[in-house]
Amino acid sequence: MKLQQSHWAVYFLFWLLTIVGGGALVGLITFPIFAPVFGSTGTPISHALAGARHLSFIALIWAPGIALVLCVMRAYRNKQPLQ
């Protein structure tokens, strides 16, 4: 039983970190590209760090709920008989 519980914890953590990392990566790439379009001053490095920080925070808000739904969907699929 403990192995099964740790499996779901690892699966949940995987999705959580993947979503947060993806948000940070998108922010890292998009903020330096779009900052000059909106007239923001600063270095591209500062924009990249700000983008990674802001979008990873936004992703962190959504990630636990999405990861939980994905875990429940996987459990539901495993409980259904093959058709």
C-alpha positions in Angstrom: 0.0 0.0 0.0 2.8 2.4 0.8 4.4 1.8 -2.6 1.1 2.7 -4.3 0.8 5.9 -2.3 4.4 7.0 -3.0 3.7 6.3 -6.7 0.9 8.8 -6.7 3.0 11.3 -4.7 5.8 11.0 -7.2 3.3 11.3 -10.1 1.7 14.4 -8.6 5.1 16.0 -7.9 6.2 15.2 -11.5 3.3 17.1 -12.9 3.6 19.9 -10.4 7.3 20.5 -11.2 6.7 20.1 -15.0 4.0 22.8 -15.1 6.0 25.2 -12.9 9.1 24.6 -14.9 7.2 25.1 -18.2 5.8 28.4 -16.9 9.2 29.6 -15.9 10.6 28.6 -19.3 7.9 30.4 -21.2 8.4 33.5 -19.1 12.2 33.3 -19.6 11.7 33.3 -23.4 8.7 35.6 -23.9 9.4 38.5 -21.5 12.6 39.7 -23.2 10.9 39.4 -26.6 7.8 41.4 -25.7 9.3 43.9 -23.2 10.6 46.3 -25.9 7.3 46.1 -27.7 5.6 47.6 -24.6 8.3 50.2 -24.1 9.9 48.6 -21.0 13.4 49.7 -20.1 16.0 47.3 -18.7 18.4 44.7 -19.7 17.2 41.5 -21.4 18.6 39.5 -18.5 16.4 41.4 -16.0 13.4 40.9 -18.2 14.1 37.2 -18.5 14.5 36.8 -14.8 11.3 38.8 -14.1 9.5 36.7 -16.7 10.7 33.4 -15.1 9.7 34.6 -11.7 6.2 35.9 -12.6 5.1 33.1 -14.9 6.5 30.4 -12.5 4.4 32.0 -9.7 1.3 32.0 -11.9 2.0 28.4 -12.9 2.5 27.5 -9.2 -1.1 28.7 -8.5 -2.6 26.4 -11.3 -0.2 23.4 -11.0 -1.5 21.7 -7.9 -5.1 21.6 -9.2 -4.1 20.4 -12.6 -1.8 17.8 -11.2 -4.5 16.6 -8.9 -7.0 16.3 -11.8 -4.4 14.4 -13.8 -3.8 12.0 -10.9 -7.6 11.4 -10.5 -7.9 10.8 -14.3 -5.2 8.3 -14.2 -6.7 6.4 -11.2 -10.1 6.4 -13.0 -8.6 5.0 -16.1 -6.8 2.3 -14.1 -10.1 1.3 -12.4 -12.1 1.0 -15.6 -12.3 -2.4 -17.2 -10.9 -2.7 -20.6 -13.5 -2.4 -23.3 
